[in-house]
Amino acid sequence: MTLKRARDAGTISKTALLLGYPVLLVGYLLDMVVNVTVLSLLTLDLPREATVSQHLRRLSGSGKPFQKSIANWIAVNLLDAFDPSGSHL
């Protein structure tokens, strides 16, 4: 998230951008793997989305009650602190 903010603000060097993109790619791939494996098992729901965030957003709005609880717990306790807005969902 910080890489994107710095890029958008124009405060990141080309070198930092080139070094950051591979890390971003690995993170995105890990996000997709966790979405299909861990999150699917926790929520008993196969994803229709590519990322954990998108999957959680859908479940928090239209999932079964236990899925909403899990999605909201993950967002509040694990993701909100890292979201630039302070609220992941």
Kinemage of the C-alpha trace (Angstrom):
@kinemage 1
@onewidth
@group {chain A} dominant
@subgroup {mainchain}
@vectorlist {calphas} color= white
{ca met a 1} P 0.000 0.000 0.000
{ca thr a 2} L 2.830 2.401 0.760
{ca leu a 3} L 4.445 1.641 -2.593
{ca lys a 4} L 1.228 2.638 -4.362
{ca arg a 5} L 0.820 5.805 -2.284
{ca ala a 6} L 4.407 6.877 -2.965
{ca arg a 7} L 4.042 6.132 -6.685
{ca asp a 8} L 0.773 8.090 -6.873
{ca ala a 9} L 2.330 11.007 -4.992
{ca gly a 10} L 5.378 10.963 -7.274
{ca thr a 11} L 7.761 10.591 -4.331
{ca ile a 12} L 9.301 7.227 -5.215
{ca ser a 13} L 12.478 6.765 -7.227
{ca lys a 14} L 12.641 4.553 -10.306
{ca thr a 15} L 15.061 2.246 -8.468
{ca ala a 16} L 12.706 1.807 -5.520
{ca leu a 17} L 9.835 1.202 -7.912
{ca leu a 18} L 11.777 -1.464 -9.814
{ca leu a 19} L 12.747 -3.179 -6.558
{ca gly a 20} L 9.247 -2.890 -5.151
{ca tyr a 21} L 7.298 -4.356 -8.058
{ca pro a 22} L 8.649 -7.925 -7.657
{ca val a 23} L 7.740 -7.812 -3.964
{ca leu a 24} L 4.285 -6.575 -4.914
{ca leu a 25} L 3.885 -9.425 -7.403
{ca val a 26} L 4.863 -12.058 -4.801
{ca gly a 27} L 2.426 -10.489 -2.331
{ca tyr a 28} L -0.392 -10.545 -4.869
{ca leu a 29} L 0.249 -14.205 -5.711
{ca leu a 30} L 0.309 -15.081 -2.002
{ca asp a 31} L -2.962 -13.182 -1.554
{ca met a 32} L -4.598 -15.275 -4.278
{ca val a 33} L -3.304 -18.556 -2.811
{ca val a 34} L -4.526 -17.660 0.701
{ca asn a 35} L -7.902 -16.673 -0.769
{ca val a 36} L -8.386 -20.044 -2.453
{ca thr a 37} L -7.040 -22.150 0.420
{ca val a 38} L -7.139 -20.667 3.924
{ca leu a 39} L -10.051 -18.239 3.531
{ca ser a 40} L -12.141 -20.780 1.631
{ca leu a 41} L -11.651 -23.311 4.415
{ca leu a 42} L -12.418 -20.800 7.172
{ca thr a 43} L -15.594 -19.529 5.522
{ca leu a 44} L -16.682 -22.699 3.701
{ca asp a 45} L -17.052 -20.568 0.579
{ca leu a 46} L -15.247 -20.900 -2.744
{ca pro a 47} L -14.070 -17.514 -3.961
{ca arg a 48} L -15.484 -15.817 -7.027
{ca glu a 49} L -12.910 -13.085 -6.531
{ca ala a 50} L -9.140 -12.996 -7.021
{ca thr a 51} L -8.103 -11.529 -3.657
{ca val a 52} L -8.802 -11.975 0.044
{ca ser a 53} L -10.055 -8.383 0.326
{ca gln a 54} L -12.610 -8.793 -2.449
{ca his a 55} L -13.788 -12.110 -1.006
{ca leu a 56} L -14.125 -10.632 2.500
{ca arg a 57} L -16.018 -7.629 1.145
{ca arg a 58} L -18.587 -9.886 -0.526
{ca leu a 59} L -18.996 -12.127 2.523
{ca ser a 60} L -19.358 -9.193 4.903
{ca gly a 61} L -22.247 -7.892 2.810
{ca ser a 62} L -24.079 -10.977 1.608
{ca gly a 63} L -22.628 -14.027 3.337
{ca lys a 64} L -24.243 -16.299 5.864
{ca pro a 65} L -24.121 -15.007 9.461
{ca phe a 66} L -21.048 -17.058 10.414
{ca gln a 67} L -19.285 -15.916 7.204
{ca lys a 68} L -20.062 -12.276 7.960
{ca ser a 69} L -18.631 -12.720 11.456
{ca ile a 70} L -15.436 -14.289 10.142
{ca ala a 71} L -15.038 -11.667 7.398
{ca asn a 72} L -15.536 -8.788 9.822
{ca trp a 73} L -13.219 -10.318 12.436
{ca ile a 74} L -10.424 -10.758 9.871
{ca ala a 75} L -10.893 -7.213 8.579
{ca val a 76} L -10.943 -5.574 12.010
{ca asn a 77} L -8.252 -7.654 13.713
{ca leu a 78} L -5.841 -8.383 10.874
{ca leu a 79} L -6.278 -5.917 8.009
{ca asp a 80} L -7.643 -2.556 9.204
{ca ala a 81} L -4.317 -1.495 10.738
{ca phe a 82} L -2.638 -1.779 7.341
{ca asp a 83} L -5.357 -0.134 5.264
{ca pro a 84} L -4.670 3.533 4.396
{ca ser a 85} L -8.291 4.444 5.196
{ca gly a 86} L -8.224 2.558 8.523
{ca ser a 87} L -11.181 0.386 7.505
{ca his a 88} L -10.514 -2.493 5.154
{ca leu a 89} L -14.096 -3.298 4.296
